[in-house]
Amino acid sequence: MNGDRSSGVDARSRSVWSDRLSRYADRAGQFVFGDAIGLTLWLGVVLLGALSWRVGFFITDTYPIANAVANLADGRLAMTPPDFRYSLTLGTQPGLHEYGGRFYARNYGQVVAALPFLWLLEGASAVAPPRLVLAGGWALGVVGLGRRLAARFDRRWLRLVAVAVASAWFAAAVVLATALDRSQLPLVALQLSTLAAAGLVAVSCYRLVGAFHDRRVAVAAGVALALATPVGFWATIPKRHVLVTALVFGSAFAFARSRQLDGRASHVAHGLAYGALGLVAWVHAFEGFFLTAALFVVDVLTEPRKSRRRLAVVGGIFALSVLPMAVTNVLINGNPLRPPRLLPGVGPESVELAPTGGPESGGGDGGSGTAGGDADADSTSGDSTRPLLDELFGLLSPLFVLLTLAETVLAQLVFIGNYAVAAVSDGVAAASEHERLWEIFVRRGDSASLSGVNDYEPIDLSVVESTPIVGTLLALPAVAAVHLRRHGVAVSRLGPRRQTDLLVASYAVVLTLVYLPRLPLFSQLTVRYLLPAIALASYCPFRLPAVREAISGAPRTTAGVYAGTVLAGPALVAVVLGVLDPALGEAIQFHALLGLCVAAVAAVLVVGRTVAPDRVSPRSVAVGVALAGGATTVYLSLASVVYFAYGPFAFDVVGLIARLVPIL
């Protein structure tokens, strides 16, 4: 009887713990994805993005980051040349910094984000070869996606199709599998982390639009951010830009919710808006600084009065978010406000957003040393008062340490403030250079400045060439004029939607301004330094009434035209370019001109619908917007599969298909 009673207690205890874990998992999923649609969207974006995944180094900036992932996984923050797994020389690693005879990477927030993926891969690779682990993970994802779609649309056959596709995929992977060395796992983990972040960009955009508009528009916005902007291009190229974009969108969504909710939930959401930017600072300190300043200004303008409790919650969350950055900086150089970007660089020069030097240490250290020297001299003089003075100095030594630390922090803050003012001033000056703006935003490929760059291949695209959907923003002046005529310009009376619009605009403007003096540059591809700003700009069309009416009023037209463009576009482009037999730069410029054309069409239709709604139907706008989004998706698919071959595909099946495409 006792045994039965104890077993019953154990069963109830396990049931309680299982229920708790289930509730915690549900809350975590709701916090990250919002709802089942958000999770489905994330899974779909990750699975589609993985099809274009190549395991390799597209840009040399990735070398120090991948080396840092491998070394941090082994418990080493500092690196020496023998620790460089992927590059043995210093000159081939842009972004490598030196302090105290040891070397450090940067973007440590990105490095740490990759570690869970690395541990998961290493554990799974102990059971099966890495290549089959990746193929199996993709197949399981397809099965999960099929189950969710079947439940959502009440179509059981979707689940059966997903199982069939996953089975065929894994069988082909087993037959075609090639070796993937385990030494590549840190790089693979780094790429997986940015791929997951790309999915979060889509989810955050979906949730942000869904906070103000219907679900159909929100889903379209999430899909567009992932597949119709350069976010899809950089999804598996482990630069920091996609991760920063995900955090910026998370901040914007949290800000929007803080204006919609009440009480403690509003306080927490408000704090999370700042907390996301604190994590941005862990990835790139100066981008985090400028974004936090923009959020603070908008916050004060739109809600100047805040309760003490709200300020305490916001301050506490923000302090916790910047703590990882501060701890990392202290472990590297002892200064919580001195990121690795301010340490001496040992690789090639870059155009990173960071000052070239650091603040001088001043006389703090010297003063401290002088005091110590005098004490030693006096202690040998035989003065009877010295023991008492020594005791007093010993009691005050913690205060001296705090004063020295405060002086260092103050000097660093003054230095950062001066740099911030100079960066914004330079950006404002660069904004008046019309040729620079034309090359960055409109047309880049035929510029004389490209001569001799990228082996004479004009492979760089402007903002509009790479993201035609932003052409619809030409309707913004008309929409703004109507709003101002009806509601005026009082910032304090803006509702949550307009306040969020102001924040999104502020984020986009500040990120653009601080990078303008550094652009255009070689190998910018899709103006990668402006990726967060481009993504924010791509969210804005879904706030335009004309675009929302097109998606809501003509959903089948929107989906049909986009799907048709994505399915037929690559084949048509392959046929045309196969006949022309172009060089790489010529093929890229074909897409650039195509992007400009569809951007112009979409812009004219959206402006026409805004200015003369009786003459332009929502269906016409749906066609223009879908063509603009589809053109970008076509370029992304061909760029990853055909144009830029920097490493083997993660999935051998995709590599086999890519070899059959006769373009270059």
N, C-alpha and C positions, 0 to 999 in steps of 0.2 A: 504493500500500500504506500509506504513511504517513497519507494522508487517511482511509483506511478505519479505521486503528488509532486515530487521534485522534477520529473520529466515534464509534467504539465506546466510547472512554474517556468522552466527553461523555455518551453515552447511559447508561452505568453511573453516572456522577456524578449525572445528573438522577434516575435511579431511586433512588439512595441518599437524595438530598434529599427526594424524594417520599415514600419510606418513613418518613423521620424526621418530616416534617410530618404524615403520617397518624397516626403514633404519638403525637405531641404533641397533635393534635386529639382523638384518642381519650381521652387522659389528661385533657385539659381537659373534655371532655364527661362523663367519668366523675366528675370532681371536682365539677362543677356539678349534673348530673342523676342521677348514680348508676348508672343502667342505662337500657336502651331504654324501659322502662315510664315512668321518670321524664321522659325527653325527650318521649314521647308525651303524657303528662299535661300537661306544660308547654305543648306546642303546642296541645292541645285547649282548655286554659283561656284562652290568649291569643286564639285564634280566636273562641271564644264571647264573651269579654269585649269584643272589638273590635266585635261587632254592636251594642252599646249605646253606642258611642263618639260623643260630640258634641264638635266642635271649638269651644271657647268657654271663658269664665271663669265657673265656677259659684260661686266664692267669691273675694272681692277679694284675699285673701291671695296668690293666684296671680300677681297683676300683678308684684310685685317679683321673684319667682322667674323668671318668663318673661323679664322684662327682663334679668335677670342672665345667663340662658342666651344670649340674643342678643348681649349685650355681651362675655361671656367668649369666645364663638366668634369675635368680632372682635378678641380680644386685649386687652380692657379689663376689669380687675377693678373699678375704681372707675367710678361713673356720675355724670353730671351731667344736669339736666333735658332737654337736647337728645338724650340717649342713651336716653330712655324711649320704647321703640317702642310699647308697649301702653297706657300711661297717661301723660299729660303733666303731671299734677298730683301733688303730694306727698301731699295729704290723702286720695287714693283708693287708697293703697298701704299697707295694714297690713303691718308687718314690714319696712319700709324704715328704715335707720339711717344716721346721718350721723357722719362723722369727718373733721376737717380740711377742711371745706367740700365734701367729696365724699360720695356716697351709696353704700350697700352693701345688698345683700339679706342673707338668712340661708339656712341649709340648703345650704351650698355643696357638701356631699357629693352632694346631690340634683341640684344644678346641673351638676356635673361628670359625673354619671352620664348626663345627657341629651345631652351633647355628641356621643358616637359616633353616636347616633340622628340627630342633626341633620346631621352630616357625611354620613351615608349617604343621608338624604333629599335633601340638596342635590345630591349627585352623581347620584342617580337622576332628580331633577327637571330636570336639565340635558338629559335624553333625552326625558322624557315629562312631561305636566302632573301636578302633585302629586296630584290626585284619582285619576288613573289609576294612579299609582305605588302608592297605598294599596290600590286595588282589585286590582292585579296581585299585590302582596305577599300579600294575603289569599287570593287564588286559588292561588298557589304553596304557601301553607301548607296549604290544604285537600288539595292533591295529595300533599304530603309526609305529612300525617296519614293519608290513605287508604292510602298505601303501607305505612306502619308497622302500621296496623290489619290490613291484608290479610296481612302477613307474620306478625303475632302470632297471628291466629286461623285462618290458612291458608284465607282466603276471597278468591279473586281478584276476585270481583265487587265487593268493597269499593273496590278500586283504580279500577275502571271507574266506579263511582258517584261517587267523589271527582273524577275527571277531568270527568265530565259536569256536576257541580255547579259546579266551578271555571270551566268554559267558559261555562256559562249566566250565572254571576255576573259574569264579566268582560265578556261581551257586553252585559248589562244596564247595567253601569257605563259602557260606552262610549256607549250610547244615552242614558242619563239624566244623564251627567256635567255638573256645574255647576263654575263656576270656584272654585278655592281658591288665594288669593293666596300667593305665595312668602313674603311677610312673616309668614305664620302658621306657617311651618315650625318656629321655635323652640318655640312652644306645642305643636305636634304632636309634636315630639321629646320634650318634657317628659311629655306624656301617654303616649307609647309607652314611656318608661322606667318609669312606674308600672304600666303594663299588663304589661310583662315582669316586674316585681317581684311582681305578683300571681300570675303563674305560678310564680315561685320559692317563694312562700309555700306553694302546693299541693305542689310537689316536696319542699320541706324537711319538711313535715308527713308526706308519704308516706314519706320516708326515715327520719324519726324513729320513726314507728309501726312501719315495717318492720324496724327494728333490734331490736324486741322481739316482734313478732307476725307472723302470716302475711300474705302479700302481698295477699290479698283485703281484709282489714281495712285495710291500709295504703293501698290505692288508694281505698277508700271515704272514708278520713280526708282524703286529699288533695283529692278532689272536693268534699267537704263544706266544707273550709276556703275554697275558692275560690268555690263557688256557693251555699252555705248559711249564709254569714256576711256581715257588712258589708264584708269584703274585696272582694267582687264589686262592691259599690256604689261604692267609692272607687278601683276599678282604673283608670279613665280620668279621674278627677278628680285632678289632680297636686298633691295635698297630700303631706306627708312620711310620713304614717302607714303607707301600704302598704310603702314602702321600709324603714322602721324595723321593721315586722313581719317582713319577709323576713330582715333581718339578725338579729333576735332568734331566729327559728326556726333560722337557720343556726348561731347560737351554741349553742342547746340541742342540736341534732343533733351538733355537734362535741364537746360535753361528753359526750354519751352514748357516742360512739365512743371517746373518750379513756379511758372506764372499761371498754370492752370489748376494746380492742387492747392490745398489749404493745410494749415497746421504743420505737424511734424514731417509729413511726407513732402511738403513744399520745401521745408528747410533742408531736408536730406538731398532732394533733387538739386536744389541751389548749390549745395556743397559739392555734389558730384560734378556739376558744370565746371567748377574750379579744379576739382580733383583730377579730371581727365587731362587738364592742361598741365597739372603738376607731373603727370606721367609723361606728357609730351616733352617736358624739360629733361626727363631722364633719358629720352632718346636724343633730343637736340635742345640744349639748354636755351639757346637764343630764340629759336622758334617758340618755345614755351613761354619765354619772357614776353615777347611781343604779343602773343595771343592772350596771355593773362592780362596784359595792359589793356588790350582792346575789350575784353570781357568786363573788366573793372569799370571802364569808361561808360560802356553801354548800360551796365548794371546801375551805376549811380544816376545816369540820366533818366532811366526809365522807372526806377524805384529808389528814390533818394532816402526814404525812411525805412529803417529796418530795426526790428526788435533785438534786444541783447541776446536772447536765446538764438535767434536766426544767425546773428553774427558769430556766436560761439560755435554753432554747428558748422557753419561755412569755414570758419578759421581752422577748426579742428580737422575737418576732412582735407582741407588744402595742405595743412602742415603734414598730415600723414602721407599725402601723395608726393610731396617733395622730399620726404625723408629718404627714400631709396636713392635719389640722386645725391643728396648731401652725404649719405654714408659712403656711397661709391667714390665720391670726390675725396673724402677724408682718407679712405683706404689707399687711394692712389697718390695724393700729394699733400694731404693734411689740411686742405682748405675746402670747406663745404660748398663754397660758391665759385670754385675754380674747376670748371669741367675739363675733360681731356682735350677739348678743342683749343684751350688756351695754353697747353703745354707745347714745347718745341716739336715741330713736325719733322719726321725723318724721311718721308716719302716725297713724291712730286708735289709741286704746289697745286692748290685747288682753289675753287671759287666759293668755298663754303661761307655760310653766314656766321662769321666770327671775326673779332678783331685780330690783328696780327701780333699784338703784344699783350702784356698784362700790367696791372698796377704795380708801382714800385712798393717795396715793403716798408719804406719810410724808415724812421729811426727807432721803431719799436724794439726790434731785436737788438740794435746797437745799444739802446738805452738800458735794456735789461742786462746786457753783458757788462756794461760799465759799472752798473750797480754791484754786480757780483764781484768785479775786480776790486772795487773800493772796500768791500766787506772783507775780502781776504787780506788786504793790506792793513786794515785797522785791527784785524784779529791778531796780528803779530806784533802790535805796538804795545801790548800789555795794558791797554785801557780797561779799567774795571767795569766800565759801563757796557762793553761789547757783548757779554753774554745776554744781558737784558735786551739789547738792540737786536741781536741775532734771533732771540726768541720772538720779538715783535715782528721782525721781517718774516720769520717762518710762519707766523699766524696770518700775515697779510699776503703771503705768496699766492694763495688761490685767487685773491682779488687782482693781483698783478697779471696772473694768467688770463683772467676774464677780461681785463682791460686790454691786454694785447690782442686777444681774440676779437674783441669788439672793434678795435682799431683796424684789424685786418679785414673784418667783414664790412666795415664802413667804407674803407678804401676800395674794396671790390664793388660795392654797390655804387659808389660814385663813378668808378670806371665803367661799369655796365650802363649806368644812366647816360654818361657822356657818349658812349658808343651808340646807344639807342637813338639819341637825338641826332647824331651824325648820320646814322643809317637811314632814318626817316627823311632827313633833309636831302641826302643824296638821291633817295628814291623820288622825292617830289621834283628835284631837278631833272632826273632822267625821264620823268613822265612828260616833260615838255619837248623831248626829242622825238619828232614824228617818225623819222626813219627807223629808230629803234622800236617804237611801238608797232609800226607796220610789220617789221620782221618777226616780232614776238607773237603778235596776235592775229595777223592776217596772212601774209605770204612770206615764206622763208626760203624756198628752194632755189630761186634764181638770183639770190644775192651774190654780189661779187665777193663778199667777205667769206664765202664758202670755198674759195679757190685754195686748193692744196690741203683742205681739211677732209678727214675721213677718206683718204685715198681718192680725193676728187669726186666722191660720191655724195650728192645732196640728199642725205637720208633723214634730215631733221625736218620736223613739221611744226607749223605754228599752232596756236591754240585752236583757231577755227578749223584749220586743216585736219587736226587730229580729233576734234570734238565738234562736228557740225551742228549738233543740237544746241550749242550755245548761241548760234546765230539767231535763234528765236528771241533772244533778249533785246533785239532791236525794238521790240514792242514795249519795253519797260518805260520809256519816256511817256508814251501815250497813257499807259496804265497809271503811272505816277501822277500825271496831270489830272486825270479824272479823280484820283483819290484826294489829291490836295484841294481840288475845287470843292469836294464834298465835305472833307473832314478837317481841312487846315493842316498846320504843321506843328501842333503842340505835341512834343515828344512824351510829355508826362501823361497824355491821354491815350496813348497807343495801347491797343489790346495785346493779348499774348501773341497772336499771329504777327502783328506788325513789329512788336518788340523782337521777336525771333528773326524776322526779316532784317531788322537793323543789325542784329548780332552777326548773322551770316554775311551780310555786306561788309561789316567791319572786319571780320576774319579774312575775307577774300581780299579786301583792299590792303590791309596791313601786310599780309603775306606777299602780295604782288609788289607793293612799294619797296620793301626791304630787299627784294631780289632783283628789281629792275636794273640797278646799276651793274649787275653781274651778267645780265642777259643782253642779247643772245650769245650763246657759246657753242662750241663744237660738241658733237655727240649729245645734244640735249634731247634728241629723238622726238619726244612729245612734250617738250618744255617741262622736264621732269621736276625741276625745282618748284614749279607752280602747280604740281599735281593736287595738293589740298585745295588751292584756290580754284582750279578748274573743276574739281568735284563739287565744290560749293556753288560755283556758277551753274553747273549742270543740274543742281537741285532747283534753282530759281525758275526755270521754265514751267515746272509743275505747280508753281504758285501763280502762273498767268491764267486768267479766266479762259482765254481762247484754247489753251492746251488742255486744261481740265475738261472743258466742254467736249473737246474732240475725243478724249479718252473715255469719258463717261457716256457720251452720246453715240459714239461709233466704235465700240470696243472691238467688234469683229473686223472692221476695216483696219484699225490700228494693228491688231495682232496678225491679221492676214498679210498685210503689206510688209510688216517687219519680218515675219517668218519667210515670206517669199523672197525678200531681199537677201536674207541670211542663207537660204538654201540655194538659190539660183546665182547669187552674186559671185561667190568664189569660182563657180564653174565658168561663168561669163568672163570674169577677169582672167582666169587661167587661159581661156581660149584666145582672148585678145592679146594678152602679153606673150602667150606661146607663139603667136604669129609674128609679133613684133620683135621677139627675141631681145628683150631689153637688158641693160645692166641693172644692178641693184638700185642705184640712185634713180634711174629712169622709171623703174617699177614703183618706187616710193612716190615719185612726183606724179605719176598717174593717179595714185590714190589721193594725193594732195589736191590736185585739180578737181577730182571727183567730189572730194569733201567740200571744197569751196562752192561747187555748183549746187549740191543738195542743201548746203547751209543757206545759200541765197534763196532757194525755192521755199524752204521751211520758214525763213524769216519773212519773206513777202506774204506768205499765206497767213502767218500769225499776226503780222501787222495789219493786213487787210481785214482779218476777222475782228481785230481790236478796234480799228477805226471805222470800218463799214461792215458791221455784222450781217446786214441784209444781203450783201453781195458775195460773201465768202461763207460757205457752209462748214459745220464742224467736220464733216467727212473729208473735205479737202484739206483741212488742217491736219487731220489724222494721217492722211497720206503723206504730207510733207514731213511731219515729225517722225513717222515710222521710217521713211526713206533716210532721213538724217541719222537716226539711230542705227539702222541696218548697215549703212555705209561704213560706220565705225567698226561694227562687229565683223564685217567682211575683212577690213584691213587687219584687225587684231588676229583673226584666224589665219590669214595668209602670212602675216609678219612672224607669228610664232612657229608656224609649221614649215614655211618655205624660205622666207627672206633672211632671217637671222639664225644661222645654224652655229650656235656656240657650244654645243655639247650634245650628248646622246639624249633621246627622249626618256623620260621616266618609265614610259610604257612602250614596249617594243612594237605593239600593234600600231600605234600612231606613227612610229618611225617607218614602218613598212608602207603605210598609206602615203606619207610625205614623199617617199622616193618615187611615187607614181605621178606626182603633180609636175607637169612639164612647163615651168615658168622661167626659171633662171638656169 
